Amino acid sequence: MNIIVCAKQVVDISEMKIDNSTNKPILSGLNKKVNEIDKNAVEEAIKIKDANGGKITVLTVGEADAKERMKELLAMGADEGILINPPENMDYAMLTNILAGAIRKIDGFDLIICGEASTDMFSGQVGPRIAGILDLPQITYAQKITVEKDKINAERNLGDMVVTMESPYPVLVSVTKEINEPRLPSLMQILSSASKPIQDWTIESLDVIVESKVKTIDLQGVSTDRKNIIYKDDSEDNIQKLVDNLAKDGVLR
Ligand SMILES: Cc1cc2nc3c(=O)[nH]c(=O)nc-3n(C[C@H](O)[C@H](O)[C@H](O)COP(=O)(O)OP(=O)(O)OC[C@H]3O[C@@H](n4cnc5c(N)ncnc54)[C@H](O)[C@@H]3O)c2cc1C
């Protein structure tokens, strides 16, 4: 089973502050990390590999410093990494053309796993777009995957219902956070990951058209003013007031 996991390096938005004078998020100096759900994607790939054999390739479009984060995924159990430096003004179409071009170049893959969405941009477009470009079947929002010899079976989490689907290989699956608990690599695994390869590929080597179509015009923080209503005890009266206020704000119906 040859598995490709698309993993993004994101800024740690839990550290992000908003500049009060401009209302813009302050992005400089923020720590970077692996998109959390992409660790779930790698964990699932490792489980599949452990049961069926094969190889796991982690694919990232990101700046050179993404290599440090990719090493965490190699320490978890992925076999190799491929890092592609992004072009200027990369939009979703460019990114997914680059990822699809790199996947085409990887020989004989069976399964591509993406996260359902990234924690910073959260468009949820990348997996479905790659499947579209490569003309592959796709199963999105998988919360459980069962791998069989000729097909994959996945439970899709649709919020208020679960849909079970199956597909032959090759197939692209996007996973949710609920699918598993990513492992923490041991010290030995961290040390031995240093010998696992991370190749640098250039966009020129991929034979893809990279043309920007969507521009980010502005980026504004959303202010979350608190109402500071405090209910001092859990009397019937206060509980009723809380319920009424939540209903008034549209939280409860
Ligand atoms: C270095 C860099 C520079 C950028 N510059 C610009 C810019 O100038 N203008 C602009 O509008 N946008 C820019 N972007 C954003 C970019 O175009 C995409 O919008 C974004 O990377 C993907 O959208 P998303 O995070 O909403 O993906 P989602 O669809 O929410 O992510 C779902 C899944 O797709 C996969 N994935 C997503 N991104 C990557 C990636 N980079 N590598 C590997 N797998 C991935 C992961 O599996 C992830 O879990 C930049 C992104 C990067 C990494």
The ligand as an ORCA input file, in Angstrom:
! r2SCAN-3c Opt
* xyz 0 1
  C       3.937     29.326      2.038
  C       2.541     29.693      1.635
  C       2.304     30.914      1.002
  C       1.004     31.288      0.658
  N       0.792     32.476      0.042
  C      -0.437     32.857     -0.264
  C      -0.710     34.088     -0.907
  O       0.226     34.844     -1.225
  N      -2.002     34.426     -1.177
  C      -3.042     33.593     -0.862
  O      -4.206     33.927     -1.128
  N      -2.834     32.406     -0.254
  C      -1.558     32.012      0.059
  N      -1.354     30.820      0.678
  C      -2.505     29.967      0.981
  C      -2.647     28.874     -0.076
  O      -2.863     29.351     -1.333
  C      -3.791     27.948      0.186
  O      -4.928     28.719      0.297
  C      -3.634     27.095      1.410
  O      -2.337     26.578      1.568
  C      -4.568     25.884      1.295
  O      -5.793     26.245      1.709
  P      -6.334     25.728      3.093
  O      -5.271     25.826      4.100
  O      -7.618     26.426      3.321
  O      -6.534     24.184      2.751
  P      -7.608     23.147      3.235
  O      -8.323     22.668      2.023
  O      -8.423     23.657      4.385
  O      -6.634     21.996      3.769
  C      -7.068     20.630      3.732
  C      -5.907     19.720      3.630
  O      -5.183     19.944      2.417
  C      -3.807     19.654      2.612
  N      -3.001     20.887      2.401
  C      -3.417     22.185      2.466
  N      -2.388     23.011      2.204
  C      -1.298     22.228      1.977
  C       0.065     22.490      1.674
  N       0.552     23.730      1.561
  N       0.909     21.421      1.522
  C       0.455     20.148      1.644
  N      -0.836     19.843      1.941
  C      -1.692     20.864      2.099
  C      -3.679     19.149      4.049
  O      -3.868     17.752      4.048
  C      -4.865     19.837      4.737
  O      -5.283     19.177      5.908
  C      -0.089     30.422      0.973
  C       0.160     29.193      1.605
  C       1.459     28.811      1.927
  C       1.706     27.446      2.553
*
